[in-house]
Amino acid sequence: MENYYEVNEETSLILYKDNGSEIVEGDRVFNLNLIPNNIISYSCEYFGSSLLGRIIGSKNMLGMGYKLPVIVEESREIIFMPTISAENKECSWVNIANIKNYKAHKNNVLVTFNSGIKRELPISYFSFENQFFRASKLLLILKMRKKTLK
């Protein structure tokens, strides 16, 4: 298991697993000794902000304050959404750009990523869809702001 990771456009999922993380990156799957929140936090800092700063930015952009998606990197529009509160160490993070589709599966949601890899996530379909819409709205706001700056 590795103990360092920086998210990129190919990172689809950072899944909490056994006090560490399973990473789905493109068509690769591997494990890390870091919990997902630490990976997201480090990646936010690598790209110039803190996770708290990104959460505050999302709160201001969306006008809401719970289970907020975050813009990890602005220029490449890398946006991750949490499956539960980011304050919970068991929170997993999903890159909205790499979601091909999702559907209800028992009491969870089955997500298919652009690479074809599928993962069942411990979140209800309704909650996942709500998170997806929040993250999509955040992306739209980001795109509109970038467009106005041109």
SERO-4910 file (N, C-alpha, C, O; in steps of 0.05 Angstrom, whole numbers):
BEGIN
 pado doro    nc1    nc2    nc3   cac1   cac2   cac3    cc1    cc2    cc3    oc1    oc2    oc3
  Met    A     17    -24      0      0      0      0     18     25      0     37     27     14
  Glu    A     10     44    -16     24     70    -17     13     88      5     -8     82     17
  Asn    A     27    110     11     16    128     31     17    157     22     18    176     38
  Tyr    A     16    161     -4     15    188    -15      0    187    -41      3    168    -57
  Tyr    A    -17    207    -46    -32    208    -71    -43    236    -75    -53    249    -56
  Glu    A    -42    245   -100    -53    270   -108    -74    264   -130    -68    251   -149
  Val    A    -98    274   -126   -119    269   -146   -113    282   -173    -98    302   -174
  Asn    A   -124    271   -194   -121    282   -221   -147    277   -236   -166    266   -224
  Glu    A   -148    285   -261   -173    282   -277   -182    253   -279   -206    248   -282
  Glu    A   -164    234   -278   -170    206   -280   -181    193   -255   -192    172   -255
  Thr    A   -177    207   -232   -186    197   -206   -217    197   -206   -229    219   -208
  Ser    A   -229    174   -205   -258    172   -205   -270    170   -177   -291    181   -171
  Leu    A   -256    155   -160   -267    148   -133   -245    145   -113   -224    133   -119
  Ile    A   -250    156    -90   -232    152    -66   -251    140    -45   -265    154    -31
  Leu    A   -251    113    -44   -270     98    -27   -258     91      0   -236     79      1
  Tyr    A   -271     98     21   -262     90     48   -263     60     50   -284     48     44
  Lys    A   -241     48     58   -240     19     60   -219     11     81   -195     17     78
  Asp    A   -228     -2    103   -210    -13    123   -190      8    134   -166      3    135
  Asn    A   -200     31    141   -184     53    152   -163     63    132   -142     73    140
  Gly    A   -168     60    107   -151     69     85   -169     76     62   -192     83     65
  Ser    A   -158     74     38   -173     82     14   -169     62     -9   -147     52    -13
  Glu    A   -190     58    -24   -188     45    -50   -191     67    -70   -210     82    -70
  Ile    A   -172     69    -88   -172     89   -109   -180     77   -135   -168     56   -143
  Val    A   -199     89   -149   -205     81   -176   -195    104   -193   -205    127   -192
  Glu    A   -175     99   -210   -163    119   -227   -162    108   -255   -146     89   -261
  Gly    A   -178    119   -273   -180    107   -300   -189     78   -298   -209     72   -285
  Asp    A   -173     60   -309   -180     32   -307   -163     17   -286   -162     -7   -285
  Arg    A   -149     33   -269   -133     21   -247   -148     23   -221   -163     42   -216
  Val    A   -143      3   -204   -154      4   -177   -131     -4   -158   -117    -24   -162
  Phe    A   -126     13   -137   -105      7   -118   -113     18    -91   -131     34    -89
  Asn    A    -98      9    -71   -104     17    -43    -82     35    -32    -59     33    -39
  Leu    A    -90     52    -13    -72     70      1    -77     67     31    -99     60     40
  Asn    A    -57     74     47    -59     74     76    -71    100     87    -71    104    111
  Leu    A    -80    118     70    -92    143     78   -122    142     76   -133    130     57
  Ile    A   -136    155     94   -165    157     91   -172    177     69   -156    195     64
  Pro    A   -195    175     56   -202    193     35   -200    223     41   -191    238     25
  Asn    A   -209    231     65   -208    259     73   -180    270     72   -175    293     65
  Asn    A   -160    253     80   -132    262     80   -123    266     51   -108    285     46
  Ile    A   -131    249     33   -124    251      5   -136    276     -7   -122    291    -21
  Ile    A   -161    281     -2   -175    305    -13   -162    330     -1   -157    349    -15
  Ser    A   -157    329     25   -144    352     39   -117    358     27   -111    381     20
  Tyr    A   -100    338     24    -74    342     12    -76    353    -16    -61    371    -24
  Ser    A    -94    342    -32    -97    350    -60   -106    379    -61    -96    394    -78
  Cys    A   -124    387    -44   -133    415    -44   -109    433    -37   -105    454    -50
  Glu    A    -93    425    -18    -69    441    -11    -49    442    -33    -37    462    -39
  Tyr    A    -45    419    -47    -27    418    -69    -35    438    -91    -18    451   -103
  Phe    A    -61    441    -95    -71    459   -116    -77    487   -105    -90    502   -119
  Gly    A    -68    493    -81    -68    521    -72    -89    529    -52    -91    553    -47
  Ser    A   -103    511    -39   -122    518    -19   -123    496      2   -110    476     -1
  Ser    A   -139    501     22   -143    479     42   -171    467     37   -187    479     23
  Leu    A   -176    444     48   -202    432     45   -223    450     58   -244    454     46
  Leu    A   -217    462     81   -235    481     93   -241    504     75   -264    513     73
  Gly    A   -220    515     63   -223    537     44   -241    530     21   -258    546     12
  Arg    A   -237    506     10   -254    496    -12   -283    493     -3   -302    499    -18
  Ile    A   -287    482     21   -314    479     31   -328    506     35   -351    509     28
  Ile    A   -313    526     46   -324    553     49   -331    565     22   -352    577     19
  Gly    A   -314    561      2   -319    570    -25   -344    558    -36   -361    572    -48
  Ser    A   -347    532    -33   -371    518    -42   -396    528    -28   -417    532    -41
  Lys    A   -394    532     -2   -416    542     13   -425    570      3   -449    575      0
  Asn    A   -406    587     -3   -413    613    -14   -425    612    -42   -443    627    -49
  Met    A   -414    594    -58   -424    591    -86   -452    578    -87   -468    586   -103
  Leu    A   -456    559    -70   -481    544    -71   -503    554    -52   -527    549    -56
  Gly    A   -495    569    -32   -514    579    -12   -525    558      6   -547    561     16
  Met    A   -510    537     10   -519    515     28   -494    506     44   -472    514     36
  Gly    A   -498    491     65   -475    485     82   -471    457     91   -456    453    110
  Tyr    A   -483    437     78   -480    410     88   -472    390     66   -484    392     44
  Lys    A   -453    373     71   -444    353     51   -438    367     24   -448    359      3
  Leu    A   -421    386     26   -415    402      2   -394    390    -16   -374    378     -6
  Pro    A   -398    391    -42   -377    383    -61   -355    404    -60   -360    427    -52
  Val    A   -331    396    -69   -309    415    -69   -295    416    -96   -293    396   -109
  Ile    A   -286    440   -103   -270    443   -127   -241    438   -118   -229    456   -105
  Val    A   -230    415   -125   -203    409   -116   -183    425   -133   -163    435   -123
  Glu    A   -189    427   -159   -171    442   -177   -189    456   -198   -204    444   -212
  Glu    A   -187    483   -199   -205    499   -215   -200    498   -245   -220    494   -260
  Ser    A   -176    500   -254   -171    502   -283   -179    477   -298   -188    478   -321
  Arg    A   -176    454   -285   -184    429   -298   -212    420   -289   -221    398   -296
  Glu    A   -224    437   -273   -252    432   -263   -255    405   -250   -273    390   -255
  Ile    A   -236    399   -231   -237    374   -216   -254    378   -192   -246    392   -173
  Ile    A   -278    367   -192   -297    370   -170   -304    343   -158   -312    324   -173
  Phe    A   -301    341   -132   -308    316   -118   -332    321   -100   -334    342    -87
  Met    A   -349    301    -98   -372    303    -79   -368    282    -58   -360    259    -63
  Pro    A   -375    288    -33   -373    269    -11   -398    251    -10   -420    259    -18
  Thr    A   -394    227      0   -417    209      3   -432    213     29   -456    208     32
  Ile    A   -417    223     49   -429    230     75   -414    256     84   -398    267     69
  Ser    A   -420    265    108   -407    289    117   -376    286    116   -365    266    124
  Ala    A   -363    307    106   -334    307    104   -320    305    131   -297    299    133
  Glu    A   -335    311    152   -324    309    179   -322    280    189   -308    275    208
  Asn    A   -336    262    175   -335    234    182   -311    221    168   -309    223    144
  Lys    A   -294    207    183   -270    195    171   -277    173    150   -261    166    134
  Glu    A   -302    163    151   -310    142    132   -322    154    106   -333    139     90
  Cys    A   -320    180    103   -330    193     79   -313    184     55   -289    183     56
  Ser    A   -327    177     33   -315    171      8   -320    195    -11   -339    211     -6
  Trp    A   -304    198    -32   -306    221    -50   -307    211    -79   -293    193    -87
  Val    A   -326    223    -94   -330    215   -122   -326    239   -140   -336    261   -135
  Asn    A   -310    235   -161   -306    256   -182   -329    256   -201   -333    236   -215
  Ile    A   -344    277   -202   -369    277   -218   -363    275   -248   -380    266   -263
  Ala    A   -340    284   -257   -334    283   -285   -330    255   -296   -332    250   -320
  Asn    A   -325    236   -278   -320    208   -287   -343    189   -282   -340    165   -285
  Ile    A   -366    200   -275   -390    183   -271   -404    179   -298   -412    198   -311
  Lys    A   -406    154   -306   -420    148   -331   -450    146   -325   -466    158   -339
  Asn    A   -457    131   -305   -485    129   -295   -486    117   -267   -466    108   -257
  Tyr    A   -509    119   -255   -513    107   -229   -542     98   -226   -560    109   -239
  Lys    A   -546     78   -209   -573     68   -205   -576     57   -177   -556     50   -164
  Ala    A   -600     56   -168   -606     44   -142   -599     15   -142   -604      1   -162
  His    A   -587      5   -120   -580    -23   -118   -584    -30    -88   -567    -23    -72
  Lys    A   -605    -45    -82   -613    -50    -55   -617    -24    -41   -633     -7    -50
  Asn    A   -604    -19    -18   -606      7     -5   -583     25    -11   -579     46      2
  Asn    A   -567     18    -31   -543     33    -38   -546     44    -67   -568     43    -78
  Val    A   -524     53    -78   -524     62   -106   -500     48   -120   -479     46   -109
  Leu    A   -505     39   -144   -485     26   -160   -476     47   -181   -492     56   -198
  Val    A   -450     54   -180   -440     75   -197   -422     61   -218   -405     45   -212
  Thr    A   -427     68   -244   -409     60   -265   -393     84   -274   -404    105   -280
  Phe    A   -367     80   -275   -349    102   -282   -343    100   -312   -348     80   -325
  Asn    A   -333    122   -324   -327    123   -352   -309    100   -361   -311     91   -384
  Ser    A   -292     90   -344   -274     68   -350   -289     41   -351   -277     21   -361
  Gly    A   -314     40   -342   -329     15   -341   -328      2   -314   -343    -16   -308
  Ile    A   -310     11   -296   -309      0   -269   -334      8   -254   -343     31   -256
  Lys    A   -345    -11   -238   -369     -6   -223   -362    -10   -193   -346    -27   -185
  Arg    A   -375      7   -177   -372      5   -148   -399     10   -135   -414     29   -143
  Glu    A   -406     -6   -115   -430     -2    -99   -422     15    -76   -403      9    -61
  Leu    A   -435     38    -73   -429     57    -51   -451     56    -30   -474     55    -36
  Pro    A   -442     58     -4   -462     58     18   -476     85     21   -471     99     41
  Ile    A   -492     91      2   -507    116      2   -533    111    -13   -533     96    -33
  Ser    A   -555    123     -4   -580    118    -18   -580    132    -46   -565    151    -50
  Tyr    A   -597    122    -63   -599    134    -90   -607    163    -88   -595    180   -102
  Phe    A   -626    169    -71   -635    197    -68   -612    215    -59   -608    237    -70
  Ser    A   -597    206    -38   -575    223    -28   -554    226    -49   -543    248    -53
  Phe    A   -547    204    -64   -527    206    -84   -535    226   -106   -520    242   -115
  Glu    A   -560    223   -115   -570    241   -136   -570    270   -126   -563    288   -141
  Asn    A   -577    275   -101   -577    302    -90   -548    313    -90   -543    336    -98
  Gln    A   -529    296    -82   -501    304    -82   -491    309   -111   -476    329   -116
  Phe    A   -500    293   -130   -492    296   -157   -503    323   -168   -488    337   -183
  Phe    A   -527    329   -162   -539    355   -171   -525    379   -159   -520    399   -172
  Arg    A   -518    377   -133   -503    399   -120   -476    403   -134   -468    425   -140
  Ala    A   -462    381   -139   -436    382   -152   -438    393   -180   -421    408   -190
  Ser    A   -459    385   -194   -464    395   -222   -470    425   -221   -460    439   -239
  Lys    A   -485    434   -202   -490    462   -199   -465    478   -193   -461    499   -204
  Leu    A   -448    466   -176   -422    479   -170   -405    481   -196   -393    502   -201
  Leu    A   -405    460   -212   -390    461   -237   -401    483   -256   -386    497   -268
  Leu    A   -427    484   -257   -440    505   -274   -433    533   -265   -426    550   -282
  Ile    A   -434    538   -239   -426    564   -228   -397    570   -235   -390    592   -243
  Leu    A   -380    550   -231   -351    554   -238   -347    561   -267   -332    579   -274
  Lys    A   -361    546   -285   -358    552   -314   -369    579   -321   -357    594   -337
  Met    A   -391    587   -309   -402    614   -314   -383    636   -305   -380    656   -318
  Arg    A   -371    632   -282   -352    652   -271   -327    654   -289   -317    676   -294
  Lys    A   -318    631   -298   -294    631   -315   -301    644   -342   -284    658   -353
  Lys    A   -325    641   -351   -333    652   -377   -335    683   -375   -327    697   -393
  Thr    A   -345    692   -352   -347    722   -348   -320    735   -346   -317    759   -352
  Leu    A   -300    720   -338   -273    731   -335   -259    735   -362   -239    749   -364
  Lys    A   -269    721   -383   -256    722   -409   -261    748   -423   -252    752   -446
***
